Amino acid sequence: MKYSTLLILCAGLLCFACSSADSDNPSVDTSQPEIQPLEPPAEGQGFQMEMEMVAPPYSEVWICDVMSMPNTELASVHRVEMQQTAGTHHLTLSTLGLAPGSPLEHGRYECKDLYGDSSLMENQIMFYGNQGDAEHTMILPEGVAATLPPALDMIYEMHYVNVTDQPVTVYSTINAWTMPNEEVVDGIWGGSVRDEHINIPPNSTHTEWSRCVMNEDVEILFVASHTHAKGIEFTVAPFDGETVGEVFYTNTDWHVPQIVQYEEPIVLKKGEGFEWSCTWNNKTDEKVHYGLDASDEMCNLAIVHTPFSITALCEVVETSDGVLYTP
């Protein structure tokens, strides 16, 4: 099990090479709805970030742009607006550190080459992500913001599968709206817990579950899920350290995992957490394991919480296969 830190609004996104080759899910939207382009925030009210690429016919593109954040001062982001090409599997913004500078040169990379054996991925701090939606807005509670230092180098990542016979221009526009720093009363943090010990038998429907508990008191604002294309159901239920409650989150569409924001936060005391469960349908003749490639699978639970605490973790205490992660 791994728990990845996250700074702003992570959304089931901890997928880094998701399958299109074996998906039977017809819900992938390849249409291009006409939407009014986002106007950037006025000076002093926020900033805008953009990325664009072309997906050739019948292709899968996974591109990472390394660049600097556009804010020149400390930015307390309270609201995020996003537009992207419909059917985008995921976009993420991440950094390798919270100080200026980066071990990577600015420019465009093939993400699979950039991440290599995933050691770079292990050091990422994800601070925004989305999947599927053509438009989406996230607003944090009053007085709560995600604070971003100036001159932060980031990895702007997009993954798109073009199942048509025409090239598709894939774009993403993100508006980050800020609030005065002196009005911020709390920040956010969070992360993704992912099961890296997945064993799906050939020609079978198979379920695995994991349970984690918080090591600190938190209030959960967002919950999201992630699998690859063999995933047919993802559920989340409360876990008090001994008993599993009723499922409160269900997603049956691997390509568009739900990003659920709770108006009334889920209050978790230390020692309380979640059970998350993944069910896959493996129609191949091969056993499937965890991995980054299109033929592999994932089972990731993402959460975002207050207060801002980089030491807060949902620690895995039990799994269906008995394999635990020890930090």
C-alpha positions as CSV (number, residue, x, y, z in Angstrom):
1,M,0.0,0.0,0.0
2,K,1.2,3.5,-0.7
3,Y,-0.2,6.9,0.5
4,S,0.7,9.8,-1.8
5,T,0.6,13.4,-0.5
6,L,-1.7,15.9,-2.2
7,L,-1.9,19.6,-1.9
8,I,-5.2,20.9,-3.4
9,L,-8.0,19.1,-5.0
10,C,-7.1,15.6,-6.0
11,A,-9.7,13.6,-7.8
12,G,-9.3,9.9,-8.2
13,L,-6.4,10.8,-10.2
14,L,-3.8,8.7,-9.2
15,C,-3.8,6.8,-12.3
16,F,-0.9,7.3,-14.6
17,A,-1.4,5.1,-17.6
18,C,-5.0,4.0,-18.0
19,S,-6.2,1.4,-20.4
20,S,-8.4,1.9,-23.4
21,A,-7.4,-1.3,-25.2
22,D,-9.7,-3.7,-23.3
23,S,-12.6,-1.4,-22.2
24,D,-16.1,-2.6,-22.8
25,N,-17.5,0.6,-21.3
26,P,-19.5,2.5,-23.9
27,S,-19.7,5.7,-21.9
28,V,-16.5,7.3,-23.2
29,D,-17.6,10.6,-24.6
30,T,-15.7,11.6,-27.8
31,S,-18.0,14.4,-28.7
32,Q,-16.7,18.0,-28.6
33,P,-19.5,20.1,-27.0
34,E,-19.4,23.8,-27.7
35,I,-18.6,25.7,-24.5
36,Q,-17.7,29.3,-23.9
37,P,-14.0,29.5,-23.3
38,L,-13.0,30.5,-19.7
39,E,-11.9,34.1,-19.3
40,P,-8.9,34.4,-17.0
41,P,-9.4,35.9,-13.6
42,A,-8.8,39.7,-13.3
43,E,-5.5,40.8,-12.0
44,G,-5.2,40.2,-8.3
45,Q,-8.1,37.7,-8.3
46,G,-6.3,34.6,-9.5
47,F,-4.5,33.1,-12.5
48,Q,-5.1,30.8,-15.5
49,M,-3.2,27.7,-16.7
50,E,-3.5,26.0,-20.1
51,M,-2.3,23.0,-22.0
52,E,-3.0,21.7,-25.5
53,M,-2.0,18.7,-27.6
54,V,-3.2,16.6,-30.6
55,A,-4.3,13.0,-30.4
56,P,-4.0,11.3,-33.8
57,P,-6.7,8.9,-34.9
58,Y,-6.9,5.6,-32.9
59,S,-4.2,6.7,-30.5
60,E,-3.6,7.0,-26.8
61,V,-1.6,10.2,-25.8
62,W,-0.1,10.8,-22.3
63,I,1.8,14.0,-22.2
64,C,3.6,15.9,-19.4
65,D,4.5,19.6,-19.7
66,V,7.0,20.8,-17.2
67,M,6.6,24.6,-16.5
68,S,6.5,27.2,-13.8
69,M,3.3,28.2,-12.0
70,P,2.1,31.7,-13.3
71,N,1.6,33.2,-9.8
72,T,4.4,35.6,-8.7
73,E,3.2,35.9,-5.1
74,L,1.9,33.5,-2.5
75,A,-1.5,32.4,-3.8
76,S,-4.4,31.2,-1.5
77,V,-6.7,29.3,-4.0
78,H,-10.3,29.1,-2.8
79,R,-12.1,28.2,-6.1
80,V,-11.1,26.3,-9.2
81,E,-12.8,26.3,-12.6
82,M,-11.8,23.8,-15.3
83,Q,-12.6,23.1,-18.9
84,Q,-11.1,20.3,-21.0
85,T,-11.8,18.2,-24.0
86,A,-14.7,15.9,-23.3
87,G,-13.7,12.3,-22.6
88,T,-10.2,13.2,-21.3
89,H,-9.2,10.4,-19.0
90,H,-7.3,12.5,-16.6
91,L,-5.4,15.8,-16.1
92,T,-3.2,16.5,-13.1
93,L,-1.1,19.3,-11.8
94,S,1.8,18.2,-9.5
95,T,5.1,19.3,-8.2
96,L,8.3,17.6,-7.0
97,G,8.8,20.1,-4.2
98,L,7.4,23.2,-2.5
99,A,10.4,25.4,-3.2
100,P,11.4,27.1,-6.5
101,G,13.3,25.0,-8.9
102,S,13.0,21.5,-10.3
103,P,15.3,18.6,-11.3
104,L,13.5,18.6,-14.6
105,E,14.1,21.0,-17.5
106,H,11.1,22.8,-18.7
107,G,9.5,21.4,-21.8
108,R,7.2,18.6,-23.1
109,Y,7.7,15.0,-22.3
110,E,6.0,11.6,-23.0
111,C,4.8,10.9,-19.5
112,K,5.7,7.2,-19.7
113,D,9.3,8.1,-20.5
114,L,9.3,10.8,-17.8
115,Y,8.0,8.6,-15.0
116,G,10.0,5.5,-16.1
117,D,10.0,3.0,-13.2
118,S,7.6,5.3,-11.2
119,S,10.3,6.5,-8.8
120,L,9.7,10.1,-9.9
121,M,6.0,9.6,-9.4
122,E,6.6,8.5,-5.8
123,N,8.0,12.0,-5.0
124,Q,5.2,14.0,-6.6
125,I,2.9,16.2,-4.6
126,M,-0.4,16.3,-6.6
127,F,-2.3,19.6,-6.2
128,Y,-5.1,19.4,-8.8
129,G,-6.7,16.7,-10.8
130,N,-9.8,15.8,-12.8
131,Q,-11.2,13.1,-15.0
132,G,-13.9,12.9,-17.6
133,D,-15.7,16.2,-17.0
134,A,-15.8,18.7,-19.8
135,E,-16.4,21.5,-17.2
136,H,-16.1,21.4,-13.4
137,T,-16.0,23.9,-10.6
138,M,-14.7,23.2,-7.0
139,I,-15.3,25.7,-4.2
140,L,-13.7,25.2,-0.8
141,P,-15.5,26.0,2.5
142,E,-15.5,29.6,3.7
143,G,-12.1,30.7,4.9
144,V,-10.4,27.5,3.6
145,A,-7.8,27.7,0.8
146,A,-4.9,25.8,-0.7
147,T,-1.8,27.9,-0.5
148,L,0.7,27.8,-3.4
149,P,4.1,29.4,-3.2
150,P,5.3,31.5,-6.1
151,A,7.6,30.3,-8.9
152,L,6.7,26.7,-8.2
153,D,7.7,24.3,-11.0
154,M,4.9,21.9,-11.9
155,I,4.1,18.9,-14.2
156,Y,0.9,19.6,-16.2
157,E,-0.2,16.2,-17.3
158,M,-3.0,15.0,-19.7
159,H,-4.0,11.6,-20.8
160,Y,-6.5,11.1,-23.7
161,V,-7.7,8.1,-25.7
162,N,-8.9,8.9,-29.3
163,V,-11.1,6.1,-30.5
164,T,-12.2,8.0,-33.7
165,D,-10.7,8.1,-37.2
166,Q,-10.0,11.8,-36.9
167,P,-7.4,13.7,-35.0
168,V,-8.6,15.4,-31.8
169,T,-7.3,18.6,-30.4
170,V,-7.1,18.0,-26.6
171,Y,-7.0,21.0,-24.4
172,S,-7.3,22.0,-20.7
173,T,-7.9,25.4,-19.2
174,I,-7.8,25.9,-15.4
175,N,-8.7,29.1,-13.5
176,A,-7.5,29.3,-10.0
177,W,-9.4,32.0,-8.0
178,T,-7.7,33.3,-4.9
179,M,-8.8,34.9,-1.7
180,P,-6.8,37.4,0.5
181,N,-4.1,35.6,2.4
182,E,-5.1,37.4,5.6
183,E,-8.7,35.9,5.4
184,V,-7.5,32.3,5.3
185,V,-8.4,30.4,8.5
186,D,-7.4,26.9,7.4
187,G,-5.8,24.9,4.6
188,I,-6.3,21.5,3.1
189,W,-4.2,18.4,2.6
190,G,-5.0,14.8,1.5
191,G,-3.8,12.0,-0.6
192,S,-4.4,8.7,-2.2
193,V,-4.1,5.3,-0.7
194,R,-3.4,2.7,-3.4
195,D,-3.2,-1.1,-3.3
196,E,-0.1,-2.2,-5.1
197,H,-0.7,-5.9,-4.5
198,I,-3.4,-6.8,-7.0
199,N,-4.0,-10.3,-8.3
200,I,-6.9,-10.7,-10.7
201,P,-7.3,-14.3,-11.9
202,P,-7.9,-14.9,-15.7
203,N,-11.4,-15.0,-17.1
204,S,-13.0,-14.0,-13.8
205,T,-14.8,-11.3,-11.8
206,H,-12.7,-10.5,-8.8
207,T,-13.0,-8.2,-5.7
208,E,-10.3,-7.0,-3.3
209,W,-10.7,-4.6,-0.4
210,S,-8.5,-2.6,1.9
211,R,-9.2,-0.7,5.2
212,C,-7.3,2.3,6.5
213,V,-7.7,4.6,9.6
214,M,-6.5,8.1,10.1
215,N,-3.6,8.8,12.4
216,E,-5.0,12.3,13.2
217,D,-8.5,13.9,13.6
218,V,-9.7,15.2,10.2
219,E,-12.8,16.4,8.3
220,I,-13.1,14.9,4.8
221,L,-14.2,17.3,2.1
222,F,-13.7,15.2,-1.1
223,V,-13.7,11.5,-1.9
224,A,-12.8,10.0,-5.3
225,S,-11.8,6.7,-6.8
226,H,-9.6,5.2,-9.5
227,T,-9.2,2.0,-11.4
228,H,-8.2,1.0,-14.9
229,A,-10.5,-0.4,-17.6
230,K,-11.2,-3.8,-16.1
231,G,-12.8,-2.0,-13.1
232,I,-16.5,-2.5,-12.9
233,E,-17.3,-1.2,-9.4
234,F,-15.6,0.9,-6.7
235,T,-17.2,1.3,-3.3
236,V,-16.3,3.2,-0.1
237,A,-17.8,2.5,3.4
238,P,-17.0,3.9,6.8
239,F,-14.7,1.9,9.1
240,D,-14.5,2.6,12.8
241,G,-11.4,0.4,13.4
242,E,-13.5,-2.7,14.1
243,T,-16.8,-2.5,12.1
244,V,-17.5,-1.7,8.4
245,G,-20.6,0.5,7.9
246,E,-22.9,1.0,4.9
247,V,-21.4,1.9,1.5
248,F,-21.8,5.7,0.9
249,Y,-19.8,6.0,-2.3
250,T,-20.2,3.8,-5.5
251,N,-18.7,4.2,-8.9
252,T,-19.3,1.8,-11.8
253,D,-17.7,3.8,-14.6
254,W,-13.9,3.4,-14.5
255,H,-13.5,6.2,-17.2
256,V,-15.3,8.9,-15.2
257,P,-14.8,8.3,-11.5
258,Q,-17.0,10.5,-9.3
259,I,-15.4,13.3,-7.4
260,V,-17.8,13.8,-4.5
261,Q,-17.6,17.0,-2.5
262,Y,-19.5,16.9,0.9
263,E,-21.2,20.0,2.1
264,E,-21.1,18.6,5.6
265,P,-17.6,17.2,6.0
266,I,-17.1,13.6,7.1
267,V,-15.7,13.9,10.6
268,L,-13.1,11.2,11.4
269,K,-11.4,10.8,14.7
270,K,-8.0,9.3,15.0
271,G,-8.5,5.5,14.5
272,E,-11.5,5.9,12.2
273,G,-11.4,5.7,8.4
274,F,-12.7,3.7,5.4
275,E,-13.0,0.4,3.7
276,W,-12.6,0.7,-0.1
277,S,-13.3,-2.1,-2.5
278,C,-12.6,-2.7,-6.2
279,T,-14.3,-5.3,-8.4
280,W,-12.7,-6.1,-11.8
281,N,-13.8,-8.2,-14.8
282,N,-10.8,-9.8,-16.4
283,K,-11.7,-11.3,-19.7
284,T,-8.2,-12.2,-20.6
285,D,-6.3,-15.5,-20.2
286,E,-3.6,-13.8,-18.1
287,K,-3.5,-12.9,-14.4
288,V,-3.6,-9.1,-14.0
289,H,-1.6,-7.2,-11.4
290,Y,-1.0,-3.6,-10.2
291,G,0.9,-1.4,-12.7
292,L,1.1,1.7,-14.9
293,D,0.6,0.0,-18.3
294,A,-2.7,-0.3,-20.1
295,S,-2.9,-4.0,-19.4
296,D,-2.4,-3.5,-15.6
297,E,-4.9,-2.4,-12.9
298,M,-5.2,0.0,-10.0
299,C,-7.4,0.4,-6.9
300,N,-6.9,3.9,-5.5
301,L,-8.9,5.9,-2.9
302,A,-8.3,9.6,-2.9
303,I,-9.4,12.0,0.0
304,V,-9.0,15.7,0.7
305,H,-9.4,17.1,4.2
306,T,-9.0,19.9,6.7
307,P,-7.0,20.8,8.7
308,F,-3.8,21.3,6.7
309,S,-1.5,18.7,8.1
310,I,1.3,17.1,6.1
311,T,1.6,14.3,8.7
312,A,-2.1,13.2,8.4
313,L,-2.4,9.8,6.8
314,C,-5.0,7.1,6.3
315,E,-2.9,4.1,7.4
316,V,-3.7,0.7,6.1
317,V,-4.6,-1.8,8.8
318,E,-6.2,-4.7,7.0
319,T,-6.6,-6.0,3.4
320,S,-8.5,-8.9,1.8
321,D,-5.2,-10.6,0.7
322,G,-3.4,-9.9,4.0
323,V,-0.7,-7.7,2.4
324,L,-0.1,-4.4,4.3
325,Y,2.0,-1.4,3.6
326,T,4.5,-0.4,6.4
327,P,5.8,3.2,6.1
